[in-house]
């Protein structure tokens, strides 16, 4: 059994995994299983009022879980896969705990083959949040993974050292960048260019 399949099975079982992306290492669990999402918050020591994004292998797959506007869909097709988190209207299948009760959820389609293989094999959206304890630095290589996190996860996928810059978080509908990260300038230019688009 490959490492990816083993990690996908762990996600199916409600367990946590660590996986690489083009930005930093992420902590993955079944994003539409409220109990599994709770375990992510517990493992990270993360406040329940801070939402967690969901990762999927493609924009098309994302539309099964979110309901993007035409503008948001155009933005997603332009920048995903990529180091961008797009905040869009969630569908009912997405649990409250993931979004901290908000109506919108962040969507990630990483530009990283190992992450995409995992998301494909898991056959469910996977939580996309950094694999660190809240308040500590992001994990760019597995040697930086804390013992506390290692003890809570069932599988770890090694993708070597990651780029290390966080994804840019954007609400394409309002044109607002919530967190500047990778590709922020290109994203800002697209938002300005499409500001008057219907």
C-alpha positions in Angstrom: 0.0 0.0 0.0 1.4 3.4 -1.0 1.9 6.2 1.6 -0.8 8.2 -0.2 -3.3 5.4 0.0 -2.4 4.8 3.7 -3.0 8.5 4.4 -6.2 8.5 2.5 -7.5 5.5 4.5 -6.6 7.3 7.7 -8.7 10.3 6.6 -11.6 8.0 5.7 -11.3 6.5 9.2 -11.6 10.0 10.8 -7.9 10.3 11.6 -5.5 13.1 11.1 -2.6 13.2 8.6 0.2 15.7 7.7 0.8 16.4 4.0 3.0 18.9 2.0 1.7 21.7 -0.2 3.4 24.3 -2.3 3.3 26.7 0.7 3.7 24.8 4.0 2.8 21.4 5.5 -0.9 21.0 6.2 -2.9 19.0 8.7 -5.6 16.9 7.0 -8.8 15.3 8.1 -12.2 14.7 6.5 -13.5 18.3 6.2 -17.1 17.3 6.1 -16.9 15.1 9.2 -17.5 17.4 12.2 -15.9 15.0 14.6 -12.7 14.7 12.5 -12.6 18.5 12.2 -12.9 18.8 16.0 -9.8 16.6 16.2 -7.9 19.1 14.0 -8.8 22.0 16.4 -7.8 19.9 19.4 -4.5 18.8 17.8 -3.6 22.4 16.9 -4.9 24.0 20.1 -6.8 26.3 17.7 -9.6 28.6 18.8 -13.0 27.3 17.7 -13.9 30.8 16.3 -11.1 30.6 13.7 -12.4 28.8 10.6 -10.4 26.1 8.7 -10.3 25.8 4.9 -11.1 22.7 2.9 -8.8 21.3 0.2 -10.0 19.5 -2.9 -8.2 18.2 -6.0 -9.9 20.5 -8.6 -12.2 23.5 -9.0 -14.9 21.2 -10.4 -14.8 19.1 -7.2 -15.0 22.2 -5.1 -18.4 23.1 -6.6 -19.8 20.0 -4.9 -19.2 21.7 -1.6 -19.4 25.4 -2.3 -21.7 27.6 -4.5 -19.4 30.1 -6.2 -20.7 33.1 -8.1 -19.6 33.5 -11.8 -16.9 36.0 -10.7 -15.6 33.6 -8.0 -15.6 30.7 -10.4 -13.7 32.8 -13.0 -11.2 33.7 -10.2 -10.8 30.1 -9.1 -10.2 28.9 -12.7 -7.5 31.6 -13.1 -5.6 30.9 -9.9 -6.2 27.3 -8.8 -4.4 25.0 -8.4 -2.1 27.6 -6.7 -1.1 29.1 -3.4 -4.5 30.8 -2.9 -7.4 30.3 -0.5 -10.7 31.5 -2.1 -13.5 32.3 0.4 -16.9 31.2 -1.1 -20.4 30.4 0.0 -20.6 26.9 1.5 -23.2 24.2 0.8 -25.1 22.5 3.6 -22.8 19.5 3.6 -20.0 21.7 5.1 -20.2 21.5 8.9 -20.4 24.6 11.1 -17.3 23.6 13.1 -15.1 24.0 9.9 -16.3 27.5 9.2 -16.7 28.6 12.8 -20.4 29.1 12.0 -19.8 31.4 9.0 -21.6 31.1 5.7 -18.4 31.1 3.7 -15.6 28.6 3.6 -12.0 28.9 2.3 -11.2 26.6 -0.6 -7.7 25.3 -1.4 -6.5 23.4 -4.5 -2.8 23.2 -3.9 -0.3 23.3 -6.7 1.4 20.2 -5.3 1.2 16.7 -6.8 1.4 14.8 -3.4 -1.4 16.9 -1.9 -3.6 16.5 -5.0 -3.0 12.8 -5.0 -4.0 12.6 -1.4 -7.2 14.7 -1.9 -8.1 12.5 -4.9 -7.5 9.3 -3.0 -9.4 10.5 0.1 -12.6 11.0 -2.0 -13.7 13.8 0.4 -12.6 17.4 1.0 -9.6 17.5 3.4 -8.9 20.2 6.0 -6.4 22.7 4.7 -4.7 24.2 7.8 -1.1 24.4 8.7 0.4 21.4 10.6 1.6 23.4 13.6 0.4 24.2 17.0 -1.6 27.5 17.0 0.7 30.4 17.6 3.9 28.6 16.5 5.7 28.9 13.2 4.5 27.1 10.1 6.1 23.7 9.2 8.3 23.9 6.1 10.0 20.5 6.5 9.1 17.5 8.6 12.0 18.1 11.0 10.0 21.2 12.2 6.9 19.1 13.0 6.3 19.3 16.8 6.2 16.1 18.8 2.7 17.1 20.0 1.4 17.1 16.4 3.3 13.9 15.5 1.6 12.1 18.4 -1.9 13.1 17.2 -1.6 12.1 13.5 -1.9 8.7 11.9 0.2 9.3 8.7 2.8 11.8 7.5 3.6 12.4 3.8 7.1 13.6 3.2 7.4 16.1 0.3 10.7 17.5 1.2 11.1 21.2 2.0 8.2 23.4 1.0 8.2 27.0 -0.3 7.1 28.4 3.0 5.0 31.4 2.0 1.4 31.2 3.3 -1.4 31.2 0.7 -3.2 34.4 0.0 -6.7 34.4 1.3 -9.1 36.3 -0.9 -12.9 37.0 -1.2 -13.1 37.4 -5.0 -16.7 38.6 -4.9 -16.0 41.6 -2.6 -12.5 42.0 -4.1 -11.0 41.9 -0.6 -7.7 40.2 0.3 -7.9 38.9 3.9 -4.3 37.8 4.1 -1.5 38.7 1.7 0.7 35.8 0.9 2.0 34.1 -2.3 1.0 35.7 -5.6 -0.8 38.6 -3.7 0.3 41.2 -6.3 -1.0 39.1 -9.3 -4.3 38.5 -7.3 -4.6 42.2 -6.6 -4.1 43.0 -10.2 -6.8 40.5 -11.3 -9.3 41.9 -8.7 -8.7 45.5 -10.0 -9.0 44.4 -13.6 -12.3 42.6 -13.0 -13.7 45.2 -10.5 -16.5 46.3 -12.9 -17.2 42.8 -14.3 -20.8 41.7 -13.8 
